[in-house]
Amino acid sequence: MKEEEKLLETYQKVMVPNYLPADFIPKSAKGSRVWDSNDNEYIDLGGGIAVNSLGHANDELIEVLSAQSKKLWHLSNFIASEEAIKLGEKLTDNTFADRVFFCNSGSEANEAAIKIVRKFHSSINQDKTEIISFNNSFHGRSILNITLGGSEGSGKEFSPLVEGIKHATFNDINSVKDLISERTAAIIIEPIQGETGIVEANKEFLKEIKNLCDSNSISLIFDEVQSGVGRTGHLYAYMKYEIEPDILTTAKGLGGGFPIGATLVSDNLAQTLQPGTHGSTFGGNHLACAVANKVLDIINCPDFLSEVKIKENIIKTRLEEISSKYSLFSEIRSSGLWFGCDLVKEKSSFEFLDIAYGEGLILVPAGSDKIRLAPALNIENEDILEGLEKIEKVASKF
Ligand SMILES: *Cc1c(COP(=O)(O)O)cnc(C)c1O
């Protein structure tokens, strides 16, 4: 039996069966290309679900990671880290935020955000504990975050869920107004929904939410775990809307593949997290922060970000051609290098993915009826074109 088959057989035995992995095991990758143990080559248009923002095995990231790995990995947050301080300065200098809390994932970043707003109001003796979130949003897989997500019926099997969370309808301001009360502490929203298939909030809708927050002392939390760090052609998606939140959560692309998350906060809210109130063992560790510093240095440049939009247009034009030739997608939505494509056929997106793997192409789904593209932001045009040719092949077989 081949090594790959053996490994996959072991996977079936030892892993909790919560994932259904592809039938190959990658051995190495560079840029937007991946190779498996049988030397098959794949073009990666999935980008590790918007995580590999600078592609695989990026030379500059390897350099900072290996340099840092020889100096210092971990000491705990009882001792400050130079890399974390520099990253905190970069994130606050370049966004609305005054302060930052580091953690390891998007879920943890949201957890901190909710703790901050609840504690803020309790510290000034206000009975404001309710959080408004949105139906069909995605905020992570912890008990708090599945409660926030609020997809139809979701989470019931894990109940009791977190109390005090209500769900409005995305892009429907009246549904938000209906839920607001004196007890509303925060509204948490993805300005552009990722898992739902790149669905953008209308600018007017977000503006009205911002106004409602301002006039009712409600904190506005933007979950930019997926939309952040250059994905949309802006450092953060809120910049395109010209609406500032009070708190922003970021993770996925921030470490370019190295796990890191952060909660960005305005100063008045941040003050509520005094020593001992919140923490993370690994959050802000030297390795993650060293890499994220480099990721931000590379991405947060006007030339780099405008290149993202140029590549978006190349992909979108070609996707539309393929789609009309094969009646493949009923709608293609995009924001920067981030695409949500609704399949016309009533066949699962996972079937599409399997055919794609066979053609040497990695994509990611968005639910069972949408295909998502979230390639490296620095993907080479050659890889884009080859990847799109492969999509056409997949379309002809789907
Ligand atoms: C992925 C994601 C999360 C959860 O991040 P994890 O790192 O998996 O915990 C939260 N919010 C959004 C918008 C995401 O896309």
Ligand as a Chemical Component Dictionary entry (heavy atoms), coordinates in Angstrom:
data_LIG
# 
_chem_comp.id                   LIG 
_chem_comp.type                 NON-POLYMER 
_chem_comp.pdbx_formal_charge   0 
_chem_comp.three_letter_code    LIG 
# 
loop_
_chem_comp_atom.comp_id 
_chem_comp_atom.atom_id 
_chem_comp_atom.alt_atom_id 
_chem_comp_atom.type_symbol 
_chem_comp_atom.charge 
_chem_comp_atom.model_Cartn_x 
_chem_comp_atom.model_Cartn_y 
_chem_comp_atom.model_Cartn_z 
_chem_comp_atom.pdbx_ordinal 
LIG C1 C1 C 0 -12.929 31.832 10.295 1  
LIG C2 C2 C 0 -13.758 32.846 10.933 2  
LIG C3 C3 C 0 -13.893 32.915 12.340 3  
LIG C4 C4 C 0 -13.313 31.869 13.250 4  
LIG O1 O1 O 0 -11.930 31.862 13.216 5  
LIG P1 P1 P 0 -11.153 30.601 13.861 6  
LIG O2 O2 O 0 -9.706  30.999 13.711 7  
LIG O3 O3 O 0 -11.523 29.403 13.057 8  
LIG O4 O4 O 0 -11.563 30.496 15.269 9  
LIG C5 C5 C 0 -14.616 33.960 12.872 10 
LIG N1 N1 N 0 -15.197 34.883 12.086 11 
LIG C6 C6 C 0 -15.098 34.848 10.745 12 
LIG C7 C7 C 0 -15.755 35.921 9.933  13 
LIG C8 C8 C 0 -14.389 33.826 10.118 14 
LIG O5 O5 O 0 -14.317 33.775 8.793  15 
# 
loop_
_chem_comp_bond.comp_id 
_chem_comp_bond.atom_id_1 
_chem_comp_bond.atom_id_2 
_chem_comp_bond.value_order 
_chem_comp_bond.pdbx_ordinal 
LIG C1 C2 SING 1  
LIG C2 C3 SING 2  
LIG C2 C8 DOUB 3  
LIG C3 C4 SING 4  
LIG C3 C5 DOUB 5  
LIG C4 O1 SING 6  
LIG O1 P1 SING 7  
LIG P1 O2 DOUB 8  
LIG P1 O3 SING 9  
LIG P1 O4 SING 10 
LIG C5 N1 SING 11 
LIG N1 C6 DOUB 12 
LIG C6 C7 SING 13 
LIG C6 C8 SING 14 
LIG C8 O5 SING 15 
# 
